Amino acid sequence: MFKKRLYTPGPTPVPEDVMMRMAEPIIHHRSAEFNELFTRVNENLKYLFQTKQPVLTLTCSGTGGVESTIVSLFSPGDVVVAVNGGKFGERWVEMPKVFGLKSVELKVEWGKAPGADQLRDLLHANPTAKAVYLTHSETSTGTATDVRLLAEVIHRHSDALVCVDGITAIGAHEFRFDEWGIDVCVTGSQKGLMIPPGLAFVALSAKAIGRMRASTLPKFYFDLGKALAAYEKNDTPWTPAASLIIGVDVALQKIRREGIENIWRRHERMAYGLRDGIRALGLKLFSDQPSFAVTPVVVPSGIEWKSFNKILKLKYGITVAGGQGDYTGKIFRISHLGYYDELDIVTVLAALERTLAECGHTCEPGAGVQAAQKYFISHQG
Ligand SMILES: *Cc1c(COP(=O)(O)O)cnc(C)c1O
């Protein structure tokens, strides 16, 4: 192995110019220089989420961002609906319970997307629901949810806040916070934002901010009220992970230069090209509605995942993500979220072909690469 190549849905590869900027001497977070930088970050985050509403930057991982919304928006006994179609959805069912909320679970089979009818019926059965938590791209199964459609259903049938775990969707899937009537959306730094782990970003609608004022759950560090008051002065209540904010400033400027719509299109093209390549290798996709951020693949019968992964990693330097929970050893997931292009897709397919051949899975050499190239050539952007 000569080069390491990372294809995991968090952390994701960090662009060279972002790394270079983060390596410069640290600056103080209470300074005019930092304030100017953070003001620009805050503006560019609005662009990323397609909103005029505040997007708060917290020093924690994505899960901390979701926890901040639970403790800041609700009160003991509140009913919260959460869609559980994988490891992350499961987390959003468990988390509210810890804080004394009533969690109502909408269980979805792994690899399937939640349906509008299912959600509507659940909302009718739980008319006091204060929020619905949706996972836009369920990373554990590589499955996308139609957030725009479900947000409409939620608003039509309830007064619940539409809360979106956008942690692997932001920067890969079309997402329009204001236009789609989203109330809360969380993402993390080590996903589509292309910087190392350590920051979470939380967008809040006016309705969510109103609910925040009425919340009685205990909170201190994760109090979004404090974060919002500081945000209004382009400041943070506590010491922020300044190096990461410096990194995200560069990353957001890259995003603006490319254009968010072009970024969504790039992810869609990479996903389609990879899917064609996967099928041409005689492999099966796992999900009914695969994500544009991460492609889930069924481990073919007769292949032992552990030895397959070992060859892929040690011989070809490729790190992909394995299956989680019941799907350990049954599926694997190839991420193309953030700093990836079409040639990265060709590369991972080439490595898969070589590894499959070494594991005794017969396929025509070049078949996967050819199918992806055909897709990319016939669908030039
Ligand atoms: C990565 C991820 C999370 C968890 O974020 P952490 O940063 O690990 O806390 C939550 N939801 C989804 C969909 C994710 O992909």
The ligand as a Gaussian input file, in Angstrom:
#p B3LYP/6-31G(d) Opt

LIG

0 1
 C      -22.215000      10.883000      12.059000
 C      -23.687000      10.976000      12.276000
 C      -24.226000      11.344000      13.530000
 C      -23.405000      11.441000      14.756000
 O      -22.582000      12.468000      14.780000
 P      -21.322000      12.463000      15.776000
 O      -20.603000      13.613000      15.176000
 O      -20.639000      11.153000      15.678000
 O      -21.843000      12.753000      17.128000
 C      -25.584000      11.498000      13.632000
 N      -26.399000      11.279000      12.598000
 C      -25.948000      10.920000      11.398000
 C      -26.922000      10.676000      10.290000
 C      -24.568000      10.751000      11.209000
 O      -24.109000      10.366000      10.011000

